Amino acid sequence: MSGYKHADFSQVHFQKSSEEWASEAMAADMDRWIIYDRDNSDESLDEWLQNNLPSQLSRDDGVGWICVSHSVSKEQPPDLIGLQDAWEQLRDSERPINLHTITELAKMYNAVAGKWLFHAETGLKVDHLWSLVAKGIMSGHIPAISAKVSPYDAHITRERHVICVYNKDFTDEQQVYGLENGIRSVGIKCQLGYKPDVYTYLGIYRNNTWGLRPTIYESVYDLATASSKVLAR
């Protein structure tokens, strides 16, 4: 009997509206980011990780995210103003709002980055999983451009953190699958969901008006076979 189980990301704080999710995400982005800079840091990665454990850093202290980046991006940044204008026009039109039409906007305004994400309980578990991800990226075993983890938030029920691992192009299926494989290769067995950044830019979260799933892929791990499977949602 297969050990694969579908990830159900809707079960985490499912009662929140899409607008509430978007507001909380924006607030975290505006708070302080703690970023590992290998080229300019006096600390080794191990020292930095130990000194910045996600379970020990708090949103109440103004920390929004803890982040590692494999390299400085030379990509053209997304045109977020143009994207928002086009989004308003799409919403006012009679065209359907779905993954296809949103992907068109993402390509037009260079907003094609995306991320695999998963949740972890606070304490030793999130600290360990974040360490695996951070070291995997900095060593090149995970082909990601960056990753981030949320700090401890006493106001969240079940005291969970989210870890996001980014790639350049959500429309490149080979790249998306390769990133998932890299995450699995360092020992991550959690259920994963994949979300395009354009959904975040446009405020598309759970319980949105258009009934869109916030993640377009899921990855489930089978302990019996020690393998994972990526499924389109």
Secondary structure as the mmCIF struct_conf table of DSSP 4:
data_model
#
loop_
_struct_conf.conf_type_id
_struct_conf.id
_struct_conf.beg_label_comp_id
_struct_conf.beg_label_asym_id
_struct_conf.beg_label_seq_id
_struct_conf.end_label_comp_id
_struct_conf.end_label_asym_id
_struct_conf.end_label_seq_id
HELX_RH_3T_P HELX_RH_3T_P1 PHE A 9 GLN A 11
BEND BEND1 VAL A 12 HIS A 13
TURN_TY1_P TURN_TY1_P1 PHE A 14 GLN A 15
BEND BEND2 LYS A 16 LYS A 16
HELX_RH_AL_P HELX_RH_AL_P1 SER A 18 MET A 30
BEND BEND3 ASP A 31 ASP A 31
STRN STRN1 ARG A 32 TYR A 36
TURN_TY1_P TURN_TY1_P2 ARG A 38 ASN A 40
BEND BEND4 ASP A 42 GLU A 43
HELX_RH_AL_P HELX_RH_AL_P2 LEU A 45 ASN A 51
TURN_TY1_P TURN_TY1_P3 ASN A 52 ASN A 52
TURN_TY1_P TURN_TY1_P4 PRO A 54 GLN A 56
BEND BEND5 LEU A 57 LEU A 57
STRN STRN2 SER A 58 SER A 58
HELX_RH_3T_P HELX_RH_3T_P2 ARG A 59 ASP A 61
TURN_TY1_P TURN_TY1_P5 GLY A 62 GLY A 62
STRN STRN3 VAL A 63 SER A 69
BEND BEND6 HIS A 70 SER A 71
BEND BEND7 GLU A 75 GLU A 75
HELX_LH_PP_P HELX_LH_PP_P1 GLN A 76 PRO A 78
HELX_RH_AL_P HELX_RH_AL_P3 LEU A 80 ASP A 92
BEND BEND8 SER A 93 ARG A 95
BEND BEND9 ASN A 98 ASN A 98
HELX_RH_AL_P HELX_RH_AL_P4 LEU A 99 MET A 108
TURN_TY1_P TURN_TY1_P6 TYR A 109 ASN A 110
STRN STRN4 GLY A 114 GLU A 121
TURN_TY1_P TURN_TY1_P7 THR A 122 GLY A 123
HELX_RH_AL_P HELX_RH_AL_P5 LEU A 124 SER A 139
TURN_TY1_P TURN_TY1_P8 GLY A 140 GLY A 140
BEND BEND10 HIS A 141 ILE A 142
BEND BEND11 ILE A 145 ILE A 145
STRN STRN5 SER A 146 VAL A 149
STRN STRN6 TYR A 152 TYR A 152
TURN_TY1_P TURN_TY1_P9 ALA A 154 HIS A 155
BEND BEND12 ILE A 156 ILE A 156
TURN_TY1_P TURN_TY1_P10 THR A 157 ARG A 158
STRN STRN7 ARG A 160 ASN A 167
BEND BEND13 LYS A 168 LYS A 168
TURN_TY1_P TURN_TY1_P11 PHE A 170 THR A 171
HELX_RH_AL_P HELX_RH_AL_P6 GLU A 173 SER A 185
TURN_TY1_P TURN_TY1_P12 VAL A 186 GLY A 187
BEND BEND14 CYS A 190 CYS A 190
STRN STRN8 LEU A 192 PRO A 196
HELX_RH_AL_P HELX_RH_AL_P7 ASP A 197 TYR A 201
TURN_TY1_P TURN_TY1_P13 LEU A 202 GLY A 203
TURN_TY1_P TURN_TY1_P14 ARG A 206 ASN A 207
TURN_TY1_P TURN_TY1_P15 THR A 209 TRP A 210
BEND BEND15 PRO A 214 PRO A 214
BEND BEND16 ILE A 216 ILE A 216
STRN STRN9 TYR A 217 ASP A 222
TURN_TY1_P TURN_TY1_P16 LEU A 223 ALA A 226
STRN STRN10 SER A 227 ALA A 232
#
